[in-house]
């Protein structure tokens, strides 16, 4: 039995039929240069041979009776691979529109908490996707956010991929011999034992709070940075209302070299600063067309990894976050980029001054039953439609391999992502990098942003504005 952390459990609190809390990836694989195209049965055998390499594939949740503690991960004694692998074929003409609509349908469906919290859909029939060879296939991989963050999700999928196109040697799946599921009394006893450590955790939280309070007044001010946004001070927009259960999704691919060229012409900026500026420019244009662009700048939440160097691929969530002023009140794209760079530098300086991991670990002190009830009351009250949000959207940047990888000999030619939206945050932007290409994906609520493809188009236009500006 492995306990969930407070942060992992938070993604269970937030989940409802309208807000499934899983992350997903869409990868496209072309036919190998030699040999037959990858088919579903070959894919299934490949997955079966490697399941044992990541425990998350075969672990499910077990709840503490009466919600007296956070859930635990246990080996699933009834694990059945065929409940997690699905097969789909795109309808004619098998283009990008059909693929992104299938992606939206798949990510709109919640995962079954009675099983290991993941599934994969093998997609055939890609015939007319621009830039992709006909008869290619795709893989939509979906995992609950309680089990992984972005980096762990990459590691989970990575066990299925190889660094060379050479077919892996045939192997026999490792026999699955799980223990029986623990009974309620056993789970209660384990929760009671974990409860004994709460005083120590409380002292750790107090120490982290004191260390942060001592350091914060001495953080130097970054020239050009505005004051950090406070709680519930982001402007209200059409994005910041309760969401429905329906998702829309789209993505644009951009050569990394173009983004680096802009970074090089704007001194001191990073690739991440440029990507934030692209998102800000697209948001400014999209909301302006909807007559919903606030006078005050939009605020984005940007996750920051807290993974230790010795555990780069450990499962679970190991992240904190910073708030970023997107300078959407600035019409000039270059000045907007400069303001974003200054704001990110200031936010990171404050983030480094606080004991982020110590404060996040304090979430373990929140009783699971209380947090669950509070989350349901928050969602049911539709309070997000009545108050200013803490932030307007989430922008997450996940690094990927910068060399080609292969699935049973089939080269991966594109890798895109999806992360969950929830009440008050109707747009989430996911950035993946892979082999010299950046993909920027937008996941939104269908009722809030039905024309998400228009917003994604503006991401490319925003890059063009920056290139001409600098």
CORVENSUL-V701071 format. One record per run of one state. SS is the DSSP state (alpha for helix, beta for strand, coil for the rest). FROM is the first residue (numbers start at 1). TO is the last residue. If there is no record, write none. Layout:
BEGIN
ss->SS from->FROM to->TO
ss->SS from->FROM to->TO
END
This chain:
BEGIN
ss->coil from->1 to->1
ss->beta from->2 to->3
ss->coil from->4 to->5
ss->alpha from->6 to->13
ss->coil from->14 to->15
ss->beta from->16 to->16
ss->coil from->17 to->18
ss->beta from->19 to->19
ss->coil from->20 to->21
ss->beta from->22 to->29
ss->coil from->30 to->39
ss->alpha from->40 to->53
ss->coil from->54 to->54
ss->alpha from->55 to->58
ss->beta from->59 to->62
ss->coil from->63 to->64
ss->alpha from->65 to->67
ss->coil from->68 to->71
ss->beta from->72 to->75
ss->coil from->76 to->80
ss->alpha from->81 to->83
ss->coil from->84 to->84
ss->beta from->85 to->89
ss->coil from->90 to->95
ss->alpha from->96 to->108
ss->coil from->109 to->117
ss->beta from->118 to->126
ss->coil from->127 to->135
ss->beta from->136 to->144
ss->coil from->145 to->147
ss->beta from->148 to->148
ss->coil from->149 to->149
ss->alpha from->150 to->158
ss->coil from->159 to->161
ss->beta from->162 to->162
ss->coil from->163 to->183
ss->alpha from->184 to->195
ss->coil from->196 to->197
ss->alpha from->198 to->216
ss->coil from->217 to->246
ss->beta from->247 to->255
ss->alpha from->256 to->265
ss->coil from->266 to->270
ss->alpha from->271 to->289
ss->coil from->290 to->298
ss->beta from->299 to->305
ss->coil from->306 to->308
ss->alpha from->309 to->311
ss->coil from->312 to->315
ss->beta from->316 to->316
ss->coil from->317 to->318
ss->beta from->319 to->325
ss->coil from->326 to->332
ss->alpha from->333 to->353
ss->coil from->354 to->355
ss->alpha from->356 to->365
ss->coil from->366 to->367
ss->alpha from->368 to->380
ss->coil from->381 to->382
ss->alpha from->383 to->385
ss->coil from->386 to->392
ss->beta from->393 to->398
ss->coil from->399 to->405
ss->beta from->406 to->407
ss->coil from->408 to->409
ss->beta from->410 to->418
ss->coil from->419 to->421
ss->beta from->422 to->422
ss->coil from->423 to->424
ss->beta from->425 to->425
ss->coil from->426 to->426
ss->beta from->427 to->434
ss->coil from->435 to->436
ss->beta from->437 to->445
ss->coil from->446 to->451
ss->alpha from->452 to->469
ss->coil from->470 to->470
END
